[in-house]
Amino acid sequence: MRAYMAEFIGTFALVFAGVGAIAANYATDGAVGLVGIAFAHGLAIALMIAALGAVSGAHFNPAVTFGLWSIGKIELGTAVGYWIAQLLGGLVAAGLLGVLYGADLLEAVAYGTPVLGEGVGLGAGIAIEAVLTFFLVFVIATVAVYQKSALAPFAIGLAIVMDIFAGGPLTGAAMNPARAFGPAVLSGVWAGHLAYWVGPLVGGALAALAARWFYEK
């Protein structure tokens, strides 16, 4: 139960900080900007990993859990529990922000729901999310799981910042089904939503397999 609660809190923090930054950007006429939004996501993950990594492994992302399950680093029953906790964390965070900021303001930015950019089709969206998630999960698996580096929280947080810089305008750079799901439930915006499940799950699994190939003999 402690591990599941850790996954809930970590995912809650990611969505609360990320969507909160998007809402703040709207409320301040763009003062936060892409840099602020990227660092809000990255810092949330870095800090929650530092706080809760020893409790649950600090996945905070169904794609991370799926990738680590695919290489035998977590059992299926535990993985399912993590997925439920992560999705609930994202949903509750989006709901609370709606209360704190007001539904009208959050609806103006669709509760921070990631959407495909202009001219980005579903196939391209899936590919972009897969590549971005590959980078993220590859850093997680190599630095945190195999190297067990004390720098893992910072490396993983910076991977998220990098990905949002690169892919934010294209897909929103969710890299995380829970990051997309909670806001989508509150906003009702489901266009292209499949990209935020298929892309991250595929990218996460490939990254975990690549990390295992590098580190396991």
Secondary structure by P-SEA (a helix, b strand, c coil): caaaaaaaaaaaaaaaaaaaaaaaaaaacccccaaaaaaaaaaaaaaaaacccccccccccaaaaaaaaaaccccaaaaaaaaaaaaaaaaaaaaaaaaaacaaaaaaaccccccccccccaaaaaaaaaaaaaaaaaaaaaccccccccaaaaaaaaaaaaaaaccccccccccccccccaaaaaaccccccccccaaaaaaaaaaaaaaaaaccc
